[in-house]
Amino acid sequence: MTRLPAVSGLFYNRNKNELIGDITQIFKDTKNYENLEKTMNKRNIKTVLVPHAGYVYSGKTASYAFKEICDDGLPEIFIIIGPNHTGAGVNLAVTPESKWKTPLGNVDIDREFVEKLKENNTLVKEDSLAEFNEHSVEVEIPFIQYIAKKQEKDIKIVPITMKNQDPITSTILGESIYKTAHSLNRDIIIVASSDMTHYQPEPIARTNDAKVLKNIENLDVDSMLTNIQNYNISMCGYGPVTAGITFSLLEDAKIGKILNYATSGDASGDYSSVVGYASMLIK
């Protein structure tokens, strides 16, 4: 089975050539285009945080993380974890499909990883309803396809959608991803898909988001979750980030690094009510 695009033409271009042009221009605008095809093959990056709004709003911020992956070296498998905005489906959903289609073509799902992950984490269930109209995972895939083609690398993905993002569920997910990757000897990166503050004035968004991003830099999940609660920060993907930090610490990660921060106001010109976007790496 193949999962068809749900938000092409809405969050990103549905035309293949135009989408390639859009992504190319995003990398050029952020001065991240040069040497995308070259890599140091270090493979130190364990997790990246990337936003998931329409490309016109958050594409530039996302490009910083994908450029870092290119420089570091592409993994075999991208584990893409996104929040469930629709409320449909099970609490912790992994795709039942074998392929995922975008205007750039099909990308294979690592079915062996999916099956082993379900063995290692009984909270994970196959469910197509959870991802049916969900954008948080889908918008990352064309970027991944684009850089994989640049580096002539065959990659696979494992898409995971989180409706339940509580700390225990998120931590167990990170632990089970680590266990699965090692049992199958897979080289993976977690792509934690999340936007930051939603619909606050620009100064408030930047101030509050800076608190959370500092916690992520320090790989401090407890402080991140405390700040989200205390300052009522509407970060939609704290569960994927928690899973990513948990996995990264098990992989002996030492630091997080902020690559870029922007808001929707930078694209729209309206700073009265913005959404925050951040890209980070953990290694």
MIPASE-185430 format. One record per residue: residue number from 1; x, y, z of N, C-alpha, C, O in turn. Coordinates in steps of 0.02 Angstrom, whole numbers, plus 50000, padded with zeros to 5 digits. Each point is the difference from the previous one (the first is absolute). Layout:
<recs>
NUM_X_Y_Z_X_Y_Z_X_Y_Z_X_Y_Z;
...
</recs>
This chain:
<recs>
1_50042_49940_50000_49958_50060_50000_50044_50063_50000_50057_49999_50024;
2_49916_50054_49949_50035_50063_49996_49959_50055_50031_49941_50008_49985;
3_50090_50031_50059_49966_50057_50030_50006_50058_49951_50056_50020_49982;
4_49888_50007_49997_49998_50054_49951_50006_50068_50035_49985_50006_50059;
5_50038_50045_49905_50006_50066_50030_49933_50027_50025_49949_49993_49966;
6_50052_50037_50092_49939_50030_50029_50001_50076_49996_49947_50031_49995;
7_50113_49999_50006_50003_50074_50004_50042_50030_49945_50019_50059_50004;
8_49996_49903_49943_50033_50031_49942_49951_50049_49968_49941_49985_49995;
9_50085_50071_49984_49956_50053_49974_49976_50046_50055_49970_50053_49986;
10_50041_49928_50077_49981_50042_50057_50063_50022_50038_50013_50060_50006;
11_50025_49893_50019_50060_50016_50038_50062_50005_49955_50049_50033_50017;
12_49948_49934_49926_50055_50002_49952_49972_49986_49931_49943_49978_49993;
13_50097_50035_49956_49977_49997_49931_49984_49928_49979_50037_49954_50016;
14_49908_50037_49948_49982_49933_49977_50033_49981_49934_50000_49942_49981;
15_50030_50107_49985_50034_49988_49937_50073_49982_50013_50035_50036_50035;
16_49987_49908_49937_50067_49975_50015_50055_50051_49985_50040_50016_50043;
17_49960_50009_49896_50054_50046_49980_49997_50065_50040_50052_50028_50018;
18_49888_49996_49995_49994_50062_50039_50020_49988_50072_50030_50044_50032;
19_49956_49897_49995_50020_49984_50068_50076_49997_50005_50030_50025_50048;
20_50002_49943_49904_50073_49998_49998_50028_50071_49998_50048_50016_50035;
21_49921_50025_49923_50022_50070_49996_49991_50037_50065_50042_50040_50020;
22_49902_49948_50014_49987_50033_50064_50052_49981_50052_50027_50043_50035;
23_49987_49892_49970_50048_49977_50051_50070_50026_49983_50038_50021_50045;
24_49980_49977_49891_50065_50027_49979_50006_50073_50020_50052_50021_50026;
25_49896_50018_49961_50002_50071_50016_50004_50012_50076_50034_50046_50022;
26_49932_49912_50016_50004_50005_50073_50072_49991_50023_50025_50039_50040;
27_50008_49910_49935_50070_49988_50018_50045_50058_49977_50047_50019_50036;
28_49939_50008_49906_50041_50056_49975_49988_50063_50041_50047_50036_50017;
29_49890_49977_50000_49983_50060_50039_50033_50000_50069_50017_50053_50027;
30_49993_49888_50001_50030_49994_50066_50075_49985_49996_50032_49986_50051;
31_49995_50018_49889_50071_49986_49988_50020_49930_50024_50055_49988_50024;
32_49898_49966_49968_50012_49930_50019_50005_49954_49940_50003_49939_50008;
33_49998_50089_49931_49996_49959_49940_50069_49971_49981_50004_49944_49975;
34_50048_50094_50036_50066_49980_49977_50023_49936_50034_49994_49992_50061;
35_50031_49962_49899_50029_49937_50025_49950_49954_50034_50018_49961_50043;
36_49918_50043_49937_49951_49953_50027_50018_49928_49982_49981_49953_50036;
37_50055_50038_49909_50016_49932_49978_50061_49972_50035_50017_49941_49991;
38_50017_50100_50048_50061_49977_50034_49986_49986_50073_49956_50031_50031;
39_50081_49922_49996_49990_49981_50070_50067_49980_50031_50045_49975_49966;
40_49960_50037_50099_50059_49978_50038_49992_49928_50025_50048_49970_50025;
41_49891_50003_49969_49986_49932_50024_50020_49989_50073_50027_49948_50019;
42_49959_50103_50021_50016_49995_50072_49944_49963_50037_50014_49958_50044;
43_49925_50057_49938_49940_49970_50030_50000_50008_50076_49994_49951_50037;
44_50012_50112_49983_49995_50015_50071_49931_50023_50021_49983_49996_50059;
45_49977_50027_49895_49934_50026_50017_49952_49943_50017_49994_49952_49962;
46_49973_50054_50094_49953_49949_50023_49928_50021_49987_49958_49959_49980;
47_50027_50105_50031_49932_50026_49993_50003_50070_49972_50045_50038_50015;
48_49906_49979_49943_49990_50070_49981_49928_50020_50018_49954_49960_49996;
49_50039_50103_50024_49934_50031_50009_49987_50043_49939_50042_50042_49981;
50_49901_49948_49987_49982_50039_49941_49926_50020_50005_49960_49963_50029;
51_50023_50095_49943_49930_50022_50001_49960_49966_49945_50028_49965_49957;
52_49906_50045_50044_49958_49965_49951_49944_50044_49972_49946_49974_49984;
53_50066_50090_50011_49950_50043_49969_50008_49998_49924_50041_49963_49974;
54_49919_50076_49991_50008_50006_49928_50070_50025_49984_50030_50038_50038;
55_49997_49940_49905_50069_50016_49983_50013_50075_49997_50055_50023_50016;
56_49895_50016_49964_50009_50073_49996_50013_50029_50069_50032_50053_50006;
57_49945_49914_50046_50009_50025_50068_50061_49969_50035_50041_50036_50029;
58_49965_49898_49968_50052_49967_50041_50052_49962_49959_50045_49970_50029;
59_49950_50032_49906_50047_49962_49958_50072_50023_50009_50045_49959_50002;
60_49965_50107_50004_50068_50025_50008_50030_49975_50066_50058_49979_50001;
61_49904_50023_50052_50025_49976_50064_50016_49926_49997_50052_49978_50025;
62_49905_49983_49943_50012_49928_49994_50064_49985_49961_50034_49951_50015;
63_49981_50091_49936_50058_49986_49957_50066_49997_50039_50046_49965_49980;
64_49958_50072_50074_50062_49999_50039_50014_49931_50029_50057_49978_50001;
65_49891_49989_50023_50010_49933_50028_50018_49950_49946_50043_49958_50010;
66_49923_50046_49933_50014_49952_49946_50069_50012_49969_50031_49952_49978;
67_49992_50110_50021_50068_50013_49978_50051_49968_50047_50049_49972_49978;
68_49938_50033_50088_50046_49969_50048_50002_49925_49992_50053_49969_50007;
69_49890_50001_49977_49999_49927_49988_50042_49984_49939_50037_49950_50000;
70_49958_50091_49948_50042_49988_49940_50074_50003_50018_50039_49958_49979;
71_49980_50093_50059_50070_50007_50018_50024_49942_50043_50057_49977_49993;
72_49900_49999_50051_50018_49948_50047_49999_49931_49968_50039_49956_50019;
73_49917_50034_49933_49991_49936_49967_49931_49973_50011_49975_50000_50057;
74_49992_49977_49890_49932_49975_50006_49999_49931_50032_50044_49959_49987;
75_49905_50028_50054_49993_49933_50030_49967_49953_49951_49981_50019_49945;
76_50012_49919_50076_49960_49952_49961_49925_50016_50006_49963_49996_49952;
77_50017_50021_50109_49929_50006_50017_49987_50067_50034_50036_50020_50046;
78_49912_50015_49930_49975_50060_50034_49937_49980_50039_49950_49980_49970;
79_50053_50025_50096_49942_49988_50042_49966_50068_50010_50024_50041_50038;
80_49920_49969_49928_49966_50065_50002_49942_49996_50049_49953_49962_49990;
81_50051_50078_50063_49949_49999_50052_49965_50067_50002_50032_50052_50009;
82_49902_49948_49982_49963_50062_50001_49939_49996_50045_49975_49946_50013;
83_50001_50111_50011_49939_50001_50040_49939_49989_49957_49999_50016_49941;
84_49950_49957_50090_49935_49989_49967_49956_50061_50012_49974_50009_50055;
85_50016_50032_49893_49959_50060_50006_49926_49986_49991_49958_50037_50024;
86_50026_49908_49942_49930_49987_49982_49961_49967_50056_49939_50005_50003;
87_50096_49960_50041_49967_49963_50053_49972_49933_49978_49969_49965_50040;
88_50043_50017_49898_49974_49936_49974_50050_49944_50014_50060_50011_50008;
89_49914_49928_49997_50042_49942_50005_50025_49985_50070_49976_50029_50049;
90_50072_49926_49955_50025_49975_50064_50049_50050_50031_50021_50048_49968;
91_49997_49939_50095_50042_50047_50037_50071_50004_49973_50031_50054_50000;
92_49996_49889_49978_50069_49998_49976_50000_49957_49937_50000_49938_50004;
93_50001_50095_49939_49987_49966_49937_50063_49996_49957_50037_50048_49992;
94_49974_49893_49980_50051_49991_49949_49964_49980_49936_49948_49968_50001;
95_50080_50052_49943_49966_49990_49937_49994_49926_49982_50048_49962_50011;
96_49895_50016_49962_49994_49931_49977_50023_49991_49927_50002_49944_49975;
97_50014_50112_49993_50017_49996_49929_50072_49978_49989_50041_49999_50046;
98_49973_49982_49892_50068_49980_49982_50037_50055_49962_50061_49998_49994;
99_49902_50051_49981_50030_50057_49965_49962_50063_50018_49941_49998_50020;
100_50092_50059_49972_49969_50065_50011_50014_50042_49937_50057_50007_49979;
101_49890_50019_49992_50006_50037_49937_49998_50075_50012_49960_50025_50039;
102_50084_50010_49926_49997_50073_49995_50007_50018_49926_50010_49956_49959;
103_49985_50108_50024_50012_50018_49930_50069_49982_49975_50012_49997_49939;
104_50035_49990_50106_50068_49981_49980_50008_49925_49991_50055_49976_49986;
105_49890_49986_50023_50003_49928_49990_49986_49963_50065_49979_50029_50050;
106_50032_49906_49948_49988_49957_50058_50063_49991_50041_50055_49998_49974;
107_49936_49997_50092_50055_49983_50044_49978_49938_50040_49943_49996_50023;
108_50103_49957_49985_49983_49937_50033_49995_50009_50076_50039_50037_50030;
109_49913_49928_50000_49995_49993_50072_50042_49939_50021_49997_49948_49967;
110_50040_50058_50086_50038_49943_50026_49952_49956_50040_49991_50009_50060;
111_49978_49943_49905_49950_49958_50033_50030_49956_50055_49967_49986_50050;
112_50095_49992_49941_50031_49959_50051_50008_50040_50065_49990_49975_50055;
113_50029_50089_49937_50006_50043_50059_49932_50009_50034_49995_49998_50061;
114_49953_50013_49898_49933_50009_50028_49980_49939_50041_49975_50007_50056;
115_50034_49934_49916_49979_49939_50035_50039_49990_50065_49972_49983_50052;
116_50093_50029_49946_50041_49992_50060_49983_50054_50052_50000_49986_50060;
117_49985_50075_49918_49980_50053_50046_49936_49982_50037_49994_50012_50060;
118_49959_49958_49904_49937_49979_50032_50013_49945_50052_49968_49998_50052;
119_50080_49958_49934_50019_49949_50049_50030_50032_50063_49986_49978_50056;
120_50054_50073_49934_50036_50031_50055_49958_50051_50038_50018_50020_50056;
121_49927_50002_49915_49958_50051_50031_49927_49985_49983_49977_50015_49945;
122_49988_49957_50103_49930_49979_49987_49953_50059_49995_49942_49992_49982;
123_50081_50069_50034_49959_50059_49991_49994_50019_49926_49952_50034_49981;
124_50096_49945_49979_50001_50017_49929_49952_49955_49961_50005_49938_50004;
125_49950_50093_49960_49951_49963_49960_50001_50025_49927_50009_50059_49988;
126_49982_49895_49966_49992_50020_49930_49932_50032_49991_49949_49973_50022;
127_50050_50085_49945_49936_50035_49991_50008_50052_49945_50041_50046_50005;
128_49919_49948_49943_50002_50048_49945_49956_50061_50014_50010_50053_49971;
129_49941_49940_50074_49955_50056_50015_50038_50057_50033_49985_50059_49987;
130_50062_49925_50055_50038_50052_50036_50039_50045_49953_50010_50059_50015;
131_50012_49914_49929_50041_50039_49953_49960_50023_49939_50028_50033_49956;
132_49908_49951_50041_49961_50009_49939_50001_50072_49975_50014_50012_49942;
133_49972_50036_50102_50001_50071_49981_50052_50039_50040_49996_50061_50005;
134_50052_49903_50023_50051_50032_50043_50059_50025_49958_50023_49966_49955;
135_50000_50094_50062_50054_50031_49961_50068_49997_50034_50051_50011_49966;
136_49952_49975_50099_50062_50011_50037_50057_49955_49978_50058_50020_50003;
137_49926_49920_49975_50051_49955_49973_50010_50013_49925_50056_50003_49976;
138_49889_50005_49989_50002_50004_49927_50044_50057_49975_50037_49990_49951;
139_49961_50068_50080_50036_50058_49973_50076_49991_50005_50037_50035_49965;
140_49986_49918_50076_50073_49989_50005_50026_49956_49943_50059_50003_49984;
141_49897_49957_49987_50024_49948_49954_50028_50028_49935_50052_49976_49978;
142_49918_50075_49990_50032_50027_49939_50071_50027_50013_50043_49992_49958;
143_49968_50039_50099_50068_50022_50017_50047_49940_50004_50056_50003_49975;
144_49922_49944_50057_50042_49940_50006_50014_49969_49932_50056_49981_49985;
145_49892_50015_49973_50010_49974_49932_50049_50043_49961_50042_49974_49963;
146_49952_50090_50045_50043_50048_49963_50073_49990_50018_50043_49994_49956;
147_49973_50003_50110_50070_49994_50019_50026_49930_49986_50060_49991_49986;
148_49897_49959_50017_50021_49932_49983_50020_49995_49927_50049_49966_49983;
149_49913_50068_49974_50018_49999_49928_50065_50039_49989_50041_49979_49959;
150_49968_50076_50076_50061_50038_49993_50061_49958_50018_50052_50005_49968;
151_49941_49953_50082_50056_49959_50023_50000_49929_49970_50041_49958_50018;
152_49911_50030_49937_49994_49934_49968_49999_49945_50051_50036_49950_49995;
153_49922_50059_50055_49995_49954_50057_49931_49969_50001_49950_50035_49997;
154_50048_49899_50007_49937_49964_50009_49982_50001_50074_50037_49974_50042;
155_49905_50055_49974_49979_50004_50069_49930_49971_50007_49963_49992_49951;
156_50019_49993_50111_49931_49981_50016_49976_50044_50057_50040_50034_50033;
157_49895_49964_49980_49972_50039_50054_49956_49956_50044_49977_49946_49979;
158_50011_50077_50082_49950_49971_50045_49960_50058_50027_50024_50036_50044;
159_49914_49974_49932_49959_50056_50024_49960_49980_50062_49967_49948_50001;
160_50036_50094_50050_49965_49988_50064_49960_50062_50018_50026_50056_49997;
161_49911_49935_50021_49956_50055_50018_49978_49993_50073_49976_49947_50020;
162_50033_50106_50019_49986_49998_50072_49938_50041_50017_50000_50061_49992;
163_49948_49906_50032_49943_50035_50030_50011_50007_50075_49987_50053_50028;
164_50037_49895_50003_50018_50002_50071_50074_50018_50005_50043_49961_49980;
165_49971_50098_50047_50070_50023_50006_50023_50005_50073_50047_50037_50014;
166_49921_49927_50030_50019_50005_50071_50072_49977_50009_50026_49962_49959;
167_50007_50060_50094_50072_49986_50009_50017_49926_49999_50051_49980_49972;
168_49907_49978_50059_50016_49929_50003_49996_49969_49931_50046_49964_49979;
169_49900_50050_49985_49993_49974_49932_50057_50022_49955_50027_49961_49962;
170_49991_50103_50043_50053_50028_49957_50068_49970_50017_50039_49986_49955;
171_49974_50006_50109_50064_49971_50021_50005_49927_49978_50052_49978_49975;
172_49895_49985_50035_50000_49929_49979_50009_49995_49925_50034_49954_49976;
173_49937_50092_49986_50009_49999_49928_50073_50009_49982_50027_49963_49959;
174_50006_50087_50071_50071_50010_49987_50042_49940_50017_50046_49981_49964;
175_49938_49988_50093_50037_49940_50021_49990_49942_49953_50046_49963_49984;
176_49892_50028_49993_49985_49943_49956_50029_50011_49930_50019_49952_49967;
177_49985_50110_50011_50034_50014_49936_50074_49982_50005_50028_49970_49955;
178_50002_50049_50100_50071_49983_50012_50010_49924_49999_50045_49974_49967;
179_49913_49991_50070_50005_49927_50004_49990_49968_49931_50036_49953_49982;
180_49916_50072_49981_49986_49972_49933_50057_50013_49952_50020_49954_49964;
181_50006_50106_50036_50055_50017_49955_50061_49956_50013_50033_49978_49954;
182_49981_50010_50109_50059_49960_50017_49989_49926_49986_50046_49965_49979;
183_49894_50011_50033_49987_49929_49987_50002_49984_49926_50018_49944_49980;
184_49965_50105_49978_50001_49991_49928_50063_50027_49968_50010_49995_49939;
185_50034_50035_50101_50061_50031_49976_49986_50053_49946_50031_50002_49948;
186_49920_50041_50067_49981_50054_49955_50033_50066_50022_50004_50016_50059;
187_50020_50020_49891_50025_50068_50011_49942_50048_49989_49974_50005_49944;
188_50004_50031_50108_49940_50040_49995_50011_50071_50026_50047_50014_50038;
189_49910_50031_49939_49992_50066_50029_49926_50009_50016_49957_49980_49962;
190_50029_50049_50096_49932_50020_50016_49988_50071_49975_50039_50046_50016;
191_49908_49963_49946_49977_50066_49980_49940_50016_50043_49945_49975_49989;
192_50065_50068_50061_49947_50020_50046_49965_50061_49971_50029_50054_49997;
193_49909_49937_49981_49963_50052_49965_49958_50040_50050_49956_49973_50033;
194_50059_50092_49972_49962_50042_50047_50006_50073_49981_50053_50023_49980;
195_49891_50012_50026_50002_50073_50002_50004_50021_50073_49991_49960_50045;
196_50023_50104_49965_50009_50025_50068_49937_50038_50022_49944_49975_49989;
197_50063_50082_50042_49943_50039_50024_49951_50015_49943_50021_50017_49945;
198_49915_49978_50070_49947_50015_49951_49960_50062_50020_49976_50005_50057;
199_50018_50041_49896_49951_50055_50004_50009_50045_50061_49953_50013_50037;
200_50110_50008_49972_50016_50050_50050_50037_50058_49966_50028_49990_49946;
201_49973_50069_50085_50041_50054_49972_50073_49979_49995_50024_49961_50041;
202_50010_50065_49909_50069_49980_49987_50046_50002_50061_50035_49951_50013;
203_49965_50102_50026_50047_50002_50058_49986_49944_50050_50047_49971_50028;
204_49890_50013_49984_49983_49947_50047_50022_49932_49972_50028_49959_50036;
205_49958_50031_49899_50020_49936_49969_50075_49990_50005_50022_49946_50019;
206_50016_50104_49963_50073_49993_50001_50027_49988_50071_50044_49959_50010;
207_49929_50078_50038_50023_49993_50069_49985_49931_50027_50043_49967_50030;
208_49895_50010_49961_49981_49935_50026_50035_49943_49964_50023_49952_50032;
209_49981_50053_49902_50033_49946_49962_50074_49995_50018_50028_49945_50000;
210_50003_50112_50015_50071_49998_50018_50012_49958_50063_50051_49966_50006;
211_49902_50036_50040_50006_49959_50061_50001_49926_49983_50042_49963_50024;
212_49911_50016_49933_49995_49930_49982_50060_49977_49959_50027_49946_50010;
213_49994_50096_49943_50056_49982_49957_50064_49993_50041_50043_49958_49985;
214_49964_50083_50067_50058_49993_50045_49998_49933_50035_50051_49967_50008;
215_49890_50012_50014_49993_49934_50032_50019_49944_49952_50032_49952_50020;
216_49947_50054_49917_50017_49949_49951_50075_49999_49987_50030_49947_49994;
217_50000_50113_50003_50073_50003_49993_50035_49960_50055_50050_49966_49989;
218_49922_50038_50071_50029_49966_50058_49976_49928_50007_50018_49965_50047;
219_49941_50012_49905_49972_49933_50001_49962_49986_50065_50003_49945_50028;
220_49961_50106_49995_49966_49998_50064_49925_49996_49990_49966_50051_49996;
221_50008_49889_49999_49929_49990_49987_49957_50027_50056_49950_50033_49988;
222_50070_49954_50074_49958_50021_50057_49991_50076_50001_49944_50024_50010;
223_50110_50013_49980_49994_50073_49999_49960_50024_49940_49963_50049_50006;
224_50045_49918_49937_49961_50018_49941_49925_49993_50015_49962_50046_49986;
225_50018_49898_50041_49929_49988_50013_49974_50046_50055_49943_50022_49998;
226_50099_49994_50051_49980_50047_50053_49989_50070_49971_49950_50032_50018;
227_50094_49991_49939_49992_50066_49970_49939_50002_49954_49964_50050_49999;
228_50024_49897_49964_49941_49997_49957_49937_50008_50042_49954_50036_49980;
229_50044_49932_50077_49942_50004_50044_49996_50068_50035_49947_50031_50001;
230_50108_49991_50027_49999_50061_50040_49985_50063_49959_49968_50046_50024;
231_50057_49955_49915_49991_50059_49957_49946_49989_49947_49992_50042_49955;
232_49972_49903_50051_49946_49985_49954_50023_50005_49927_49968_50033_49959;
233_50087_49935_50026_50030_50002_49933_49967_49947_49957_50001_49940_50016;
234_49971_50082_49929_49959_49955_49957_50043_49965_49948_49982_49998_49941;
235_50073_49974_50080_50043_49959_49957_49964_49935_49985_49985_49962_50047;
236_50002_50024_49890_49956_49944_49984_50034_49932_49999_49966_49949_50003;
237_50101_50049_49992_50035_49937_49994_50049_49986_50055_50055_49975_49988;
238_49925_50040_50074_50045_49987_50056_50012_49925_50010_50053_49980_50025;
239_49898_49979_49956_50008_49927_50005_50054_49974_49953_50044_49963_50022;
240_49953_50054_49914_50054_49980_49955_50069_50025_50023_50049_49963_49994;
241_49954_50098_50032_50065_50025_50025_50023_49961_50060_50059_49984_50006;
242_49895_50000_50040_50018_49958_50058_50026_49933_49977_50051_49976_50027;
243_49916_49993_49925_50024_49935_49974_50069_50008_49969_50043_49957_50009;
244_49967_50098_49954_50064_50011_49968_50057_50010_50050_50054_49973_49991;
245_49933_50066_50061_50051_50011_50051_50015_49934_50036_50058_49984_50013;
246_49890_49979_50004_50010_49935_50033_50044_49954_49959_50047_49971_50026;
247_49936_50022_49910_50041_49959_49955_50071_50025_49996_50048_49962_50004;
248_49960_50104_49989_50066_50029_49992_50044_49990_50060_50060_49986_49994;
249_49912_50020_50066_50039_49988_50061_50023_49927_50004_50056_49987_50022;
250_49902_49967_49957_50020_49930_49999_50056_49989_49950_50040_49953_50007;
251_49962_50090_49941_50054_49997_49950_50061_50041_50021_50045_50013_49960;
252_49955_50009_50103_50057_50038_50028_50007_50070_49970_50055_50027_49996;
253_49889_50002_49983_50001_50069_49978_50020_50046_50058_49984_49986_50058;
254_50049_50068_49925_50026_50046_50051_49967_50069_49998_49993_50032_50052;
255_49988_49991_49888_49977_50069_49994_49944_50006_49950_49993_49959_49954;
256_49966_50092_50055_49955_50023_49949_50025_50067_49973_50035_50036_50035;
257_49947_49980_49904_50023_50062_49969_49942_50032_49962_49969_49968_49957;
258_50017_50095_50058_49949_50037_49963_50030_50022_49933_50053_50032_49999;
259_49914_49952_49947_50023_50017_49934_49966_50062_49972_50032_50041_49968;
260_49904_49965_50046_49962_50058_49975_49935_50006_50038_49971_49950_50022;
261_50007_50111_49987_49934_50013_50029_49968_50057_49960_50033_50049_49983;
262_49903_49943_50002_49963_50051_49964_49927_49995_50022_49981_49954_50036;
263_49979_50093_49942_49928_49996_50012_49963_50012_49935_50029_50022_49950;
264_49907_49962_50052_49958_50011_49941_49999_50073_49980_49988_50017_49942;
265_50024_50028_50106_50001_50071_49984_50055_50019_49952_49994_50049_49963;
266_50061_49912_50037_50054_50014_49953_49979_49990_49928_50027_50031_49955;
267_49924_49926_50034_49974_49988_49933_49939_50043_49985_49994_50026_49944;
268_49962_49983_50105_49937_50035_49988_50004_50075_50012_49961_50039_49972;
269_50086_49982_50069_50004_50070_50020_49955_50018_50058_50000_50057_50023;
270_49960_49895_50000_49954_50011_50056_50031_49971_50063_50004_49939_50007;
271_50018_50104_50037_50033_49977_50061_49955_50003_50061_50022_49989_50057;
272_49914_50025_49932_49953_50005_50056_49980_49932_50027_49983_49993_50059;
273_50018_49956_49899_49982_49932_50020_50039_49952_49956_49984_49992_49941;
274_50067_49977_50087_50046_49961_49960_50004_49928_50024_49978_49983_50055;
275_50052_49975_49903_50020_49932_50018_50076_49998_49997_50031_50025_49952;
276_50000_49944_50098_50073_49995_50001_50024_49936_49967_49968_49948_50004;
277_50090_50058_49963_50030_49943_49965_50074_49995_50020_50035_50050_50001;
278_49987_49890_50014_50070_49990_50019_50028_49939_49965_49964_49951_49987;
279_50100_50052_49997_50036_49940_49979_50060_49992_50046_50036_50047_50016;
280_49974_49890_50005_50054_49984_50046_50029_49932_49981_49969_49961_49965;
281_50090_50026_50060_50028_49933_49996_50022_49978_50069_50015_50041_50043;
282_49988_49894_49966_50026_49970_50061_50053_49949_49979_49987_49957_49958;
283_50071_50048_50072_50054_49954_49983_50046_49988_50059_50048_49962_49995;
</recs>
